[in-house]
Amino acid sequence: ALKRLTLPDGRGFDVKIPPGLRNGQVMRLKGQGHPGFGEGAPGDALIEVHVAPHPLFKRVGNDVVLELPVTLKEAILGAKVDVPTVNGPVSLSIPPHSGRGRRLRLKGRGIVTGNQVGDQYVELKPVLPSEAEPALAAFLETWIPEHPGNPREGFEREAVKS
């Protein structure tokens, strides 16, 4: 991407920002600094890059993490959904019985730096319906799970250790 920069001395110019730069990384602009002593050549200008956070994607090295809201039905029965990536949407198959925090990998859909390519991880976040679902409530009232389990098993022990 091209960005217009203005140096403290008022000179402005366009700088090509290479993809994959990290927040705080320093770029050297050869010959764009202050003039040298005597008849010396101008020095280099150093600029520190600040990358604004993205509202959807979180960068971890060259990998990208996206928290994806899914419906209860999609999480339980599985589904095929469109998912945003840094290079445009792709279709993703959500396996049946996918709970909160389940991570699905989109290989090669992360950040590209040089010859290294990261992956994108999609963390599923099942979301309850925003309004009452009487049919769902009626079903759950009479539902007897085959494998009940306790989602808080060991929770009390861990809380005491802290």
Stockholm file with secondary structure:
# STOCKHOLM 1.0

chainA/1-162         ALKRLTLPDGRGFDVKIPPGLRNGQVMRLKGQGHPGFGEGAPGDALIEVHVAPHPLFKRVGNDVVLELPVTLKEAILGAKVDVPTVNGPVSLSIPPHSGRGRRLRLKGRGIVTGNQVGDQYVELKPVLPSEAEPALAAFLETWIPEHPGNPREGFEREAVKS
#=GR chainA/1-162 SS CEEEEECTTSCEEEEECCTTCCTTCEEEETTCSCCCSTTCCCCCEEEECCCCCCSSEEEETTEEEEEEEEEHHHHHHCEEEEECCTTSCEEEEECSSCCTTCEEEETTCSCEETTEECCEEEEEEEECCSSCCHHHHHHHHHCCCSSCCCTTTTHHHHHHHC
#=GC SS_cons         CEEEEECTTSCEEEEECCTTCCTTCEEEETTCSCCCSTTCCCCCEEEECCCCCCSSEEEETTEEEEEEEEEHHHHHHCEEEEECCTTSCEEEEECSSCCTTCEEEETTCSCEETTEECCEEEEEEEECCSSCCHHHHHHHHHCCCSSCCCTTTTHHHHHHHC
//
